[in-house]
Amino acid sequence: MPVYMAECDLPGMAPEHVAESVERLRRACEQVAGGGPTVRHLQTLWVPADWRASYLFQARSAAAVEAVCRAAHVPFLRVVQVMEVVVSEGLKGRARDREA
């Protein structure tokens, strides 16, 4: 399943508020799924110097991630699909889905 990143500007947000947003997002994932795991929160990256957070989700679509963010009252700038880039010795690197 693809991985998406929700980019959020969170001016004035303290780390504990970011943690609360993660809990709201996880609850929203369960509610939006409605019986099937259509969106799963994977990780949150917080950049305090920029007041920015990036939330990573596994989901069927960007629209599903947007619905979760709205349900959790987490404002987002955009939701984009992301891929992990793996660089191994002897290889120039390759992009892959997170679970591949």
C-alpha positions in Angstrom: 0.0 0.0 0.0 1.4 3.5 -0.8 2.8 5.8 1.8 1.7 9.4 2.0 3.0 12.4 3.9 0.8 15.2 5.3 2.8 18.3 5.7 1.6 20.7 8.4 2.6 24.2 9.6 2.0 24.3 13.3 3.1 27.7 14.6 3.5 27.9 18.4 2.9 24.2 18.8 4.7 22.6 21.7 6.0 19.0 21.5 3.2 17.8 23.8 0.6 19.3 21.5 2.2 17.4 18.6 1.9 14.2 20.6 -1.8 15.0 21.2 -2.3 15.5 17.4 -0.8 12.0 16.8 -3.3 10.5 19.2 -6.2 12.3 17.4 -4.9 11.1 14.1 -4.7 7.5 15.3 -8.3 7.7 16.6 -9.4 9.3 13.3 -7.7 6.4 11.4 -9.8 3.9 13.2 -13.0 6.0 12.7 -12.4 6.7 9.0 -11.6 3.0 8.4 -15.0 1.9 9.5 -14.1 -1.7 9.8 -11.2 -1.9 7.4 -7.7 -0.6 7.9 -7.7 1.9 5.0 -5.4 4.4 6.7 -2.6 3.7 9.2 -0.4 6.3 10.9 3.3 5.2 10.6 5.4 8.0 11.9 5.6 11.7 12.8 8.5 13.9 12.2 8.5 17.2 14.1 10.8 20.1 13.1 10.5 22.5 16.0 12.8 25.2 14.4 10.3 25.5 11.5 7.1 24.7 13.5 6.4 22.0 11.0 5.3 18.4 11.3 5.2 15.7 8.7 2.9 12.8 9.4 3.5 9.6 7.5 0.5 7.3 6.7 0.0 4.1 4.8 -3.2 4.5 2.8 -5.0 3.7 -0.4 -5.2 7.3 -1.5 -4.2 10.9 -0.6 -7.9 11.7 -0.2 -8.1 9.1 2.6 -5.3 10.7 4.4 -6.9 14.2 4.0 -10.1 12.8 5.5 -8.2 11.5 8.5 -6.5 14.9 9.0 -9.7 16.7 8.8 -11.4 14.3 11.2 -8.5 14.8 13.7 -8.6 18.6 13.2 -5.0 18.6 12.0 -4.5 21.3 9.4 -2.3 20.3 6.5 -0.6 22.2 3.7 -0.6 19.2 1.3 -0.7 15.4 1.2 1.8 13.8 -1.2 2.9 10.2 -1.9 6.4 9.5 -0.7 8.9 6.7 -1.3 11.8 5.5 0.7 15.2 5.8 -1.1 17.5 2.9 -0.3 21.2 3.3 -0.9 23.4 0.2 -0.6 27.1 -0.2 -1.0 27.8 -0.9 -4.7 24.4 0.5 -5.8 23.5 4.0 -6.8 20.3 3.8 -4.9 16.7 3.0 -5.8 13.3 4.2 -4.7 10.9 1.7 -3.2 7.6 1.5 -1.4 8.1 1.3 2.4 6.9 -2.4 2.6 8.7 -3.6 -0.6 
